[in-house]
Amino acid sequence: MFLRLFSALLVVLALASPAVASQCPSLVQKIDDAVAAGTSLSAEDLAKVQALRDEGEALHGAGSHAESVAKLQEALGLLGM
């Protein structure tokens, strides 16, 4: 029973990982586009957005896609998106 459950979990994770991985570059692009279009954020908040964006991109490069998406979504939240 446990082995079946564990195997099913591994299959789900294996199938979900590529979907999350492909999301990262589009989220980075959304952030870049929003910043380029101009924001009303303070310099401090804009620096936070850039730091989260950079951290998300680095996590993506390291293969930590779920963590990457979380950081990138946090940056988008600061941008009001």
N, CA, C and O atoms as a GROMACS GRO file, in nm:
protein
  324
    1MET      N    1   0.082  -0.119   0.000
    1MET     CA    2   0.000   0.000   0.000
    1MET      C    3   0.086   0.126   0.000
    1MET      O    4   0.067   0.215  -0.082
    2PHE      N    5   0.182   0.132   0.093
    2PHE     CA    6   0.270   0.247   0.101
    2PHE      C    7   0.352   0.262  -0.027
    2PHE      O    8   0.373   0.373  -0.075
    3LEU      N    9   0.399   0.152  -0.080
    3LEU     CA   10   0.480   0.157  -0.202
    3LEU      C   11   0.399   0.212  -0.319
    3LEU      O   12   0.451   0.289  -0.400
    4ARG      N   13   0.274   0.173  -0.329
    4ARG     CA   14   0.188   0.225  -0.437
    4ARG      C   15   0.166   0.375  -0.422
    4ARG      O   16   0.175   0.450  -0.520
    5LEU      N   17   0.139   0.418  -0.301
    5LEU     CA   18   0.117   0.560  -0.275
    5LEU      C   19   0.244   0.639  -0.307
    5LEU      O   20   0.237   0.745  -0.370
    6PHE      N   21   0.356   0.589  -0.263
    6PHE     CA   22   0.484   0.655  -0.289
    6PHE      C   23   0.513   0.661  -0.438
    6PHE      O   24   0.559   0.763  -0.489
    7SER      N   25   0.487   0.553  -0.509
    7SER     CA   26   0.509   0.550  -0.654
    7SER      C   27   0.418   0.649  -0.726
    7SER      O   28   0.461   0.717  -0.818
    8ALA      N   29   0.293   0.656  -0.684
    8ALA     CA   30   0.200   0.752  -0.744
    8ALA      C   31   0.246   0.895  -0.720
    8ALA      O   32   0.237   0.979  -0.810
    9LEU      N   33   0.295   0.922  -0.602
    9LEU     CA   34   0.346   1.055  -0.570
    9LEU      C   35   0.465   1.091  -0.658
    9LEU      O   36   0.474   1.203  -0.708
   10LEU      N   37   0.555   0.998  -0.678
   10LEU     CA   38   0.670   1.022  -0.764
   10LEU      C   39   0.628   1.051  -0.908
   10LEU      O   40   0.685   1.139  -0.972
   11VAL      N   41   0.531   0.979  -0.957
   11VAL     CA   42   0.482   1.002  -1.094
   11VAL      C   43   0.422   1.142  -1.106
   11VAL      O   44   0.450   1.213  -1.202
   12VAL      N   45   0.341   1.181  -1.009
   12VAL     CA   46   0.280   1.314  -1.011
   12VAL      C   47   0.388   1.422  -1.008
   12VAL      O   48   0.381   1.518  -1.085
   13LEU      N   49   0.485   1.407  -0.922
   13LEU     CA   50   0.593   1.506  -0.914
   13LEU      C   51   0.674   1.512  -1.043
   13LEU      O   52   0.713   1.620  -1.087
   14ALA      N   53   0.699   1.397  -1.102
   14ALA     CA   54   0.776   1.394  -1.226
   14ALA      C   55   0.702   1.462  -1.339
   14ALA      O   56   0.763   1.527  -1.423
   15LEU      N   57   0.572   1.447  -1.342
   15LEU     CA   58   0.492   1.510  -1.448
   15LEU      C   59   0.471   1.658  -1.422
   15LEU      O   60   0.461   1.736  -1.517
   16ALA      N   61   0.464   1.699  -1.297
   16ALA     CA   62   0.438   1.839  -1.264
   16ALA      C   63   0.563   1.925  -1.277
   16ALA      O   64   0.553   2.044  -1.308
   17SER      N   65   0.679   1.869  -1.255
   17SER     CA   66   0.802   1.946  -1.256
   17SER      C   67   0.827   2.019  -1.388
   17SER      O   68   0.859   2.138  -1.384
   18PRO      N   69   0.813   1.956  -1.504
   18PRO     CA   70   0.835   2.030  -1.628
   18PRO      C   71   0.735   2.144  -1.648
   18PRO      O   72   0.770   2.247  -1.706
   19ALA      N   73   0.613   2.127  -1.602
   19ALA     CA   74   0.513   2.233  -1.616
   19ALA      C   75   0.553   2.354  -1.533
   19ALA      O   76   0.540   2.467  -1.579
   20VAL      N   77   0.601   2.331  -1.412
   20VAL     CA   78   0.645   2.441  -1.327
   20VAL      C   79   0.772   2.503  -1.384
   20VAL      O   80   0.788   2.625  -1.380
   21ALA      N   81   0.861   2.422  -1.437
   21ALA     CA   82   0.986   2.472  -1.492
   21ALA      C   83   0.963   2.566  -1.608
   21ALA      O   84   1.034   2.665  -1.623
   22SER      N   85   0.864   2.537  -1.691
   22SER     CA   86   0.840   2.622  -1.807
   22SER      C   87   0.773   2.753  -1.768
   22SER      O   88   0.770   2.847  -1.848
   23GLN      N   89   0.719   2.760  -1.648
   23GLN     CA   90   0.654   2.881  -1.600
   23GLN      C   91   0.755   2.989  -1.562
   23GLN      O   92   0.726   3.108  -1.577
   24CYS      N   93   0.870   2.951  -1.515
   24CYS     CA   94   0.968   3.046  -1.462
   24CYS      C   95   1.009   3.154  -1.563
   24CYS      O   96   1.001   3.272  -1.531
   25PRO      N   97   1.052   3.117  -1.683
   25PRO     CA   98   1.094   3.221  -1.777
   25PRO      C   99   0.983   3.320  -1.812
   25PRO      O  100   1.010   3.439  -1.832
   26SER      N  101   0.859   3.273  -1.820
   26SER     CA  102   0.750   3.365  -1.853
   26SER      C  103   0.723   3.460  -1.736
   26SER      O  104   0.687   3.576  -1.758
   27LEU      N  105   0.740   3.413  -1.613
   27LEU     CA  106   0.723   3.501  -1.498
   27LEU      C  107   0.834   3.606  -1.491
   27LEU      O  108   0.809   3.722  -1.459
   28VAL      N  109   0.956   3.565  -1.522
   28VAL     CA  110   1.068   3.660  -1.527
   28VAL      C  111   1.039   3.767  -1.632
   28VAL      O  112   1.062   3.885  -1.608
   29GLN      N  113   0.988   3.725  -1.748
   29GLN     CA  114   0.957   3.820  -1.854
   29GLN      C  115   0.847   3.916  -1.812
   29GLN      O  116   0.854   4.035  -1.843
   30LYS      N  117   0.746   3.867  -1.741
   30LYS     CA  118   0.638   3.954  -1.691
   30LYS      C  119   0.695   4.062  -1.599
   30LYS      O  120   0.657   4.178  -1.608
   31ILE      N  121   0.785   4.021  -1.511
   31ILE     CA  122   0.846   4.116  -1.418
   31ILE      C  123   0.927   4.219  -1.496
   31ILE      O  124   0.914   4.339  -1.472
   32ASP      N  125   1.009   4.173  -1.589
   32ASP     CA  126   1.092   4.264  -1.668
   32ASP      C  127   1.006   4.363  -1.746
   32ASP      O  128   1.038   4.481  -1.753
   33ASP      N  129   0.897   4.315  -1.805
   33ASP     CA  130   0.808   4.401  -1.882
   33ASP      C  131   0.742   4.506  -1.792
   33ASP      O  132   0.732   4.623  -1.829
   34ALA      N  133   0.699   4.464  -1.675
   34ALA     CA  134   0.633   4.557  -1.583
   34ALA      C  135   0.730   4.665  -1.535
   34ALA      O  136   0.694   4.783  -1.526
   35VAL      N  137   0.852   4.625  -1.505
   35VAL     CA  138   0.952   4.723  -1.459
   35VAL      C  139   0.988   4.818  -1.573
   35VAL      O  140   1.003   4.938  -1.551
   36ALA      N  141   1.002   4.765  -1.693
   36ALA     CA  142   1.036   4.849  -1.808
   36ALA      C  143   0.924   4.948  -1.841
   36ALA      O  144   0.951   5.059  -1.887
   37ALA      N  145   0.801   4.908  -1.816
   37ALA     CA  146   0.687   4.996  -1.843
   37ALA      C  147   0.676   5.108  -1.740
   37ALA      O  148   0.606   5.207  -1.763
   38GLY      N  149   0.744   5.092  -1.629
   38GLY     CA  150   0.742   5.193  -1.524
   38GLY      C  151   0.644   5.156  -1.415
   38GLY      O  152   0.536   5.105  -1.441
   39THR      N  153   0.684   5.183  -1.293
   39THR     CA  154   0.599   5.152  -1.178
   39THR      C  155   0.599   5.272  -1.084
   39THR      O  156   0.683   5.361  -1.095
   40SER      N  157   0.505   5.271  -0.993
   40SER     CA  158   0.500   5.377  -0.891
   40SER      C  159   0.565   5.330  -0.761
   40SER      O  160   0.547   5.392  -0.656
   41LEU      N  161   0.640   5.221  -0.768
   41LEU     CA  162   0.705   5.167  -0.649
   41LEU      C  163   0.818   5.259  -0.603
   41LEU      O  164   0.882   5.328  -0.684
   42SER      N  165   0.842   5.258  -0.474
   42SER     CA  166   0.957   5.329  -0.420
   42SER      C  167   1.085   5.257  -0.466
   42SER      O  168   1.080   5.143  -0.511
   43ALA      N  169   1.195   5.325  -0.455
   43ALA     CA  170   1.323   5.264  -0.492
   43ALA      C  171   1.350   5.140  -0.409
   43ALA      O  172   1.406   5.042  -0.458
   44GLU      N  173   1.310   5.145  -0.282
   44GLU     CA  174   1.332   5.030  -0.192
   44GLU      C  175   1.249   4.910  -0.238
   44GLU      O  176   1.300   4.798  -0.244
   45ASP      N  177   1.121   4.933  -0.272
   45ASP     CA  178   1.036   4.823  -0.317
   45ASP      C  179   1.080   4.770  -0.453
   45ASP      O  180   1.073   4.650  -0.479
   46LEU      N  181   1.126   4.860  -0.539
   46LEU     CA  182   1.176   4.817  -0.670
   46LEU      C  183   1.301   4.731  -0.653
   46LEU      O  184   1.320   4.634  -0.727
   47ALA      N  185   1.384   4.765  -0.556
   47ALA     CA  186   1.503   4.684  -0.528
   47ALA      C  187   1.462   4.546  -0.476
   47ALA      O  188   1.527   4.446  -0.509
   48LYS      N  189   1.355   4.539  -0.396
   48LYS     CA  190   1.305   4.409  -0.348
   48LYS      C  191   1.255   4.325  -0.465
   48LYS      O  192   1.281   4.205  -0.473
   49VAL      N  193   1.182   4.390  -0.556
   49VAL     CA  194   1.132   4.320  -0.675
   49VAL      C  195   1.248   4.263  -0.754
   49VAL      O  196   1.246   4.147  -0.795
   50GLN      N  197   1.350   4.344  -0.776
   50GLN     CA  198   1.466   4.300  -0.855
   50GLN      C  199   1.540   4.186  -0.785
   50GLN      O  200   1.586   4.092  -0.850
   51ALA      N  201   1.552   4.194  -0.652
   51ALA     CA  202   1.620   4.089  -0.576
   51ALA      C  203   1.540   3.958  -0.584
   51ALA      O  204   1.599   3.851  -0.603
   52LEU      N  205   1.409   3.966  -0.570
   52LEU     CA  206   1.325   3.846  -0.581
   52LEU      C  207   1.332   3.788  -0.721
   52LEU      O  208   1.337   3.666  -0.739
   53ARG      N  209   1.331   3.875  -0.821
   53ARG     CA  210   1.340   3.832  -0.961
   53ARG      C  211   1.472   3.757  -0.984
   53ARG      O  212   1.474   3.649  -1.042
   54ASP      N  213   1.581   3.818  -0.937
   54ASP     CA  214   1.712   3.756  -0.955
   54ASP      C  215   1.723   3.623  -0.880
   54ASP      O  216   1.780   3.526  -0.932
   55GLU      N  217   1.667   3.619  -0.760
   55GLU     CA  218   1.670   3.495  -0.682
   55GLU      C  219   1.586   3.387  -0.751
   55GLU      O  220   1.625   3.270  -0.756
   56GLY      N  221   1.470   3.426  -0.803
   56GLY     CA  222   1.386   3.332  -0.875
   56GLY      C  223   1.454   3.277  -0.999
   56GLY      O  224   1.446   3.158  -1.028
   57GLU      N  225   1.523   3.364  -1.071
   57GLU     CA  226   1.594   3.320  -1.190
   57GLU      C  227   1.708   3.223  -1.154
   57GLU      O  228   1.731   3.125  -1.223
   58ALA      N  229   1.778   3.253  -1.045
   58ALA     CA  230   1.887   3.165  -1.000
   58ALA      C  231   1.833   3.030  -0.955
   58ALA      O  232   1.892   2.926  -0.984
   59LEU      N  233   1.721   3.031  -0.883
   59LEU     CA  234   1.660   2.905  -0.840
   59LEU      C  235   1.616   2.822  -0.960
   59LEU      O  236   1.630   2.700  -0.960
   60HIS      N  237   1.562   2.888  -1.062
   60HIS     CA  238   1.524   2.818  -1.185
   60HIS      C  239   1.647   2.751  -1.247
   60HIS      O  240   1.642   2.634  -1.286
   61GLY      N  241   1.755   2.826  -1.255
   61GLY     CA  242   1.878   2.772  -1.312
   61GLY      C  243   1.932   2.654  -1.233
   61GLY      O  244   1.997   2.565  -1.289
   62ALA      N  245   1.906   2.654  -1.102
   62ALA     CA  246   1.953   2.545  -1.016
   62ALA      C  247   1.857   2.427  -1.013
   62ALA      O  248   1.884   2.325  -0.949
   63GLY      N  249   1.744   2.441  -1.083
   63GLY     CA  250   1.648   2.331  -1.088
   63GLY      C  251   1.543   2.332  -0.978
   63GLY      O  252   1.464   2.238  -0.968
   64SER      N  253   1.542   2.436  -0.896
   64SER     CA  254   1.444   2.447  -0.787
   64SER      C  255   1.324   2.527  -0.837
   64SER      O  256   1.304   2.642  -0.799
   65HIS      N  257   1.246   2.464  -0.922
   65HIS     CA  258   1.142   2.537  -0.995
   65HIS      C  259   1.026   2.582  -0.908
   65HIS      O  260   0.975   2.693  -0.926
   66ALA      N  261   0.983   2.501  -0.814
   66ALA     CA  262   0.872   2.541  -0.727
   66ALA      C  263   0.913   2.663  -0.643
   66ALA      O  264   0.834   2.756  -0.626
   67GLU      N  265   1.034   2.661  -0.590
   67GLU     CA  266   1.085   2.775  -0.513
   67GLU      C  267   1.100   2.897  -0.602
   67GLU      O  268   1.072   3.009  -0.560
   68SER      N  269   1.144   2.875  -0.725
   68SER     CA  270   1.159   2.984  -0.821
   68SER      C  271   1.026   3.052  -0.847
   68SER      O  272   1.016   3.174  -0.843
   69VAL      N  273   0.924   2.972  -0.873
   69VAL     CA  274   0.791   3.026  -0.900
   69VAL      C  275   0.742   3.106  -0.779
   69VAL      O  276   0.682   3.213  -0.795
   70ALA      N  277   0.765   3.057  -0.659
   70ALA     CA  278   0.721   3.127  -0.538
   70ALA      C  279   0.786   3.265  -0.528
   70ALA      O  280   0.718   3.363  -0.498
   71LYS      N  281   0.916   3.273  -0.553
   71LYS     CA  282   0.987   3.402  -0.546
   71LYS      C  283   0.939   3.496  -0.656
   71LYS      O  284   0.918   3.615  -0.632
   72LEU      N  285   0.921   3.443  -0.775
   72LEU     CA  286   0.878   3.526  -0.887
   72LEU      C  287   0.736   3.577  -0.866
   72LEU      O  288   0.705   3.690  -0.900
   73GLN      N  289   0.650   3.495  -0.810
   73GLN     CA  290   0.513   3.538  -0.781
   73GLN      C  291   0.511   3.641  -0.669
   73GLN      O  292   0.427   3.731  -0.669
   74GLU      N  293   0.603   3.629  -0.576
   74GLU     CA  294   0.613   3.731  -0.470
   74GLU      C  295   0.653   3.865  -0.531
   74GLU      O  296   0.600   3.969  -0.493
   75ALA      N  297   0.746   3.862  -0.626
   75ALA     CA  298   0.787   3.985  -0.694
   75ALA      C  299   0.669   4.045  -0.772
   75ALA      O  300   0.648   4.166  -0.770
   76LEU      N  301   0.594   3.961  -0.840
   76LEU     CA  302   0.477   4.008  -0.914
   76LEU      C  303   0.374   4.067  -0.819
   76LEU      O  304   0.306   4.164  -0.853
   77GLY      N  305   0.361   4.010  -0.700
   77GLY     CA  306   0.269   4.064  -0.601
   77GLY      C  307   0.308   4.205  -0.560
   77GLY      O  308   0.221   4.291  -0.544
   78LEU      N  309   0.436   4.228  -0.543
   78LEU     CA  310   0.483   4.363  -0.508
   78LEU      C  311   0.453   4.461  -0.620
   78LEU      O  312   0.431   4.580  -0.596
   79LEU      N  313   0.453   4.410  -0.744
   79LEU     CA  314   0.423   4.494  -0.859
   79LEU      C  315   0.273   4.513  -0.878
   79LEU      O  316   0.230   4.588  -0.965
   80GLY      N  317   0.194   4.445  -0.796
   80GLY     CA  318   0.049   4.456  -0.805
   80GLY      C  319  -0.012   4.370  -0.913
   80GLY      O  320  -0.121   4.400  -0.964
   81MET      N  321   0.057   4.263  -0.948
   81MET     CA  322   0.011   4.175  -1.055
   81MET      C  323  -0.033   4.041  -0.998
   81MET      O  324  -0.075   3.953  -1.073
   0.00000   0.00000   0.00000
